[in-house]
């Protein structure tokens, strides 16, 4: 299938464009340190980074949505993450070049992420992408977040595209679910946080799977 079918491209952020696992590990270990808990290993955190703060907080301090004062724990995590957010995070090799190529070909691109707006903008500003994205939709932009279709449809409205003419690139099962719920095709990238054992992206129903940034770039550009 020719990539020219897609007039717009939407990306997930963590695990798709951005490798933020080390900084998130430091943030979680800050929460554990103040509670006299031993640190988590980077290897324990990396596979779940794309699953969002509820999963991360469950791992780090055994707090889940619905627990008393859960929102305060969530804000504590965000505050800790903000301390480390630019220490080690970097875009996966080749992803900035991919965005450059899309722009050269006049293909509009945007980001739909479950990261909150303040943290997302801090990262994108640091690499001069904040003003280049056609749209940036975060977990607090709309009433719902992925896997609900609302963020996807909101992004399409902001960037001026039809869902069926847009492809969403992500690295988690909820990315595929959100894209399909919005009526757009989905692609999964496996070069980020998806563990080699126990997780089967081919069962998520995505139209495409790309093991490398190079293969993704060749498809889109």
C-alpha positions in Angstrom: 0.0 0.0 0.0 1.4 3.4 -0.9 2.0 5.7 2.0 0.7 8.6 -0.2 -2.8 7.3 0.7 -2.3 9.0 4.1 -2.4 12.8 3.9 -1.7 13.2 7.6 0.3 11.3 10.2 -0.4 11.3 14.0 2.2 9.9 16.5 2.2 8.7 20.0 5.1 10.2 22.0 6.7 8.0 24.6 8.0 4.7 23.1 7.2 5.9 19.6 9.1 9.2 19.0 10.6 9.7 22.5 12.7 7.5 24.7 11.8 8.8 28.2 12.2 5.6 30.2 15.3 6.6 32.1 13.9 9.9 33.4 10.6 8.2 34.3 12.6 5.6 36.2 14.3 8.3 38.2 11.0 10.0 39.0 9.4 6.8 40.2 12.5 6.0 42.4 12.2 9.5 43.9 8.7 8.5 45.1 10.1 5.3 46.5 13.0 7.0 48.1 10.9 9.3 50.2 8.9 6.2 51.3 12.1 4.3 52.2 11.5 1.8 49.5 14.4 0.3 47.4 14.8 1.6 43.9 13.3 0.0 40.9 15.5 -1.1 38.1 15.4 0.5 34.7 14.6 -2.9 33.2 11.5 -3.1 35.4 10.2 0.3 34.4 11.0 0.4 30.7 8.4 -2.1 29.4 5.5 -0.2 31.0 6.4 3.4 30.3 3.8 3.6 27.5 1.0 2.3 29.7 0.7 5.6 31.6 0.7 6.9 35.1 -1.8 4.5 36.6 0.4 1.5 35.8 3.6 3.3 36.8 2.1 4.3 40.2 0.9 0.8 40.8 4.4 -0.5 40.2 6.2 2.2 42.2 4.0 2.7 45.3 1.1 0.3 44.9 -1.5 3.1 44.4 -4.3 2.6 41.9 -7.1 4.7 40.5 -9.9 4.9 43.1 -7.6 4.8 46.0 -8.0 7.6 48.6 -5.9 10.6 47.6 -4.9 9.0 44.3 -4.8 12.4 42.5 -2.3 13.7 45.0 0.0 10.7 44.3 -0.4 11.3 40.6 0.6 15.0 41.0 3.5 14.0 43.2 4.7 11.8 40.3 4.3 14.5 37.8 6.3 16.9 40.0 9.1 14.4 40.5 9.1 13.6 36.7 9.4 17.3 36.0 12.7 17.4 37.9 14.3 14.8 35.7 12.4 15.3 32.4 15.3 16.5 30.3 18.1 14.6 31.9 18.2 11.6 29.7 15.2 11.7 27.5 15.9 11.8 23.8 14.1 11.1 20.5 14.8 7.6 19.1 17.5 7.8 16.4 16.0 8.7 13.1 12.6 10.0 14.3 13.5 13.7 13.9 14.8 13.0 10.4 11.4 11.2 9.7 9.5 14.4 10.8 11.8 16.5 8.6 11.0 14.3 5.6 7.3 14.5 6.2 7.5 18.2 6.3 9.6 18.3 3.1 6.8 16.3 1.4 4.2 18.7 2.8 2.7 15.9 5.0 1.2 17.4 8.1 1.9 15.5 11.3 0.8 15.8 14.9 1.1 14.1 18.3 -1.6 12.4 20.4 -0.2 11.3 23.8 -1.5 10.4 27.2 1.3 12.6 28.8 -0.1 15.8 30.3 0.3 19.0 28.4 2.9 20.7 30.6 5.3 17.8 30.4 4.7 17.3 26.7 5.4 20.9 25.9 8.5 21.0 28.0 10.0 18.1 26.0 8.9 19.3 22.5 10.1 22.8 23.2 13.6 21.4 24.2 14.0 20.0 20.7 12.3 22.8 18.8 9.3 20.7 17.8 6.6 22.6 19.7 5.7 24.9 16.9 6.3 22.3 14.1 3.6 19.9 15.1 0.3 20.4 13.3 -1.5 19.6 16.6 -0.6 18.4 20.0 -3.3 16.5 22.0 -2.5 15.4 25.5 -4.3 13.5 28.3 -5.7 16.7 29.7 -6.7 18.3 26.3 -10.0 16.5 26.0 -12.4 14.9 28.5 -11.1 11.5 27.7 -7.8 10.0 26.9 -6.7 7.0 24.8 -8.0 4.4 24.2 -11.1 6.6 23.9 -11.4 8.0 20.3 -12.1 11.6 21.5 -8.4 12.7 21.4 -7.9 11.2 17.9 -11.0 12.9 16.5 -10.0 16.2 18.2 -6.6 15.9 16.6 -8.2 15.4 13.2 -10.4 18.4 13.6 -7.4 20.6 14.7 -5.2 19.4 11.9 -7.9 19.5 9.2 -8.0 15.8 8.2 -10.3 12.9 7.9 -9.7 9.9 10.1 -9.7 7.5 7.2 -7.0 9.5 5.5 -4.8 9.6 8.6 -2.6 7.0 10.1 -1.7 6.7 13.8 1.7 5.5 14.9 2.0 4.1 18.4 3.6 1.4 20.5 0.8 0.1 22.7 -2.4 -1.9 22.4 -4.4 1.1 23.5 -3.0 3.1 20.6 -4.4 0.7 18.2 -7.7 0.6 20.0 -7.9 4.4 20.0 -7.1 4.7 16.3 -9.7 2.1 15.3 -12.4 3.6 17.5 -11.8 6.8 15.6 -12.0 5.2 12.3 -8.3 5.5 11.3 -5.7 2.8 10.5 -2.9 2.1 13.0 0.7 1.1 12.9 2.7 -0.3 15.8 6.4 0.3 16.2 8.3 -2.3 18.1 11.7 -0.6 18.5 10.8 1.1 21.7 9.4 -0.4 24.9 7.7 -3.5 23.8 9.3 -6.5 25.5 10.5 -9.4 23.4 8.7 -12.0 25.5 5.1 -12.2 26.6 3.7 -9.4 24.4 2.4 -10.0 20.9 1.8 -6.8 19.0 0.7 -8.8 16.0 -2.5 -9.7 18.0 -3.5 -6.1 18.5 -5.1 -5.7 15.1 -2.9 -3.0 13.7 -2.7 -2.7 9.9 1.1 -2.4 10.0 4.0 -3.3 12.3 7.4 -1.7 12.0 10.4 -3.1 13.8 12.7 -0.1 13.0 12.5 3.6 12.4 14.1 3.0 9.0 11.2 0.8 7.9 8.7 3.2 9.2 10.3 6.1 7.4 10.5 4.1 4.1 6.7 3.4 4.4 5.7 6.9 5.2 8.1 8.8 3.0 
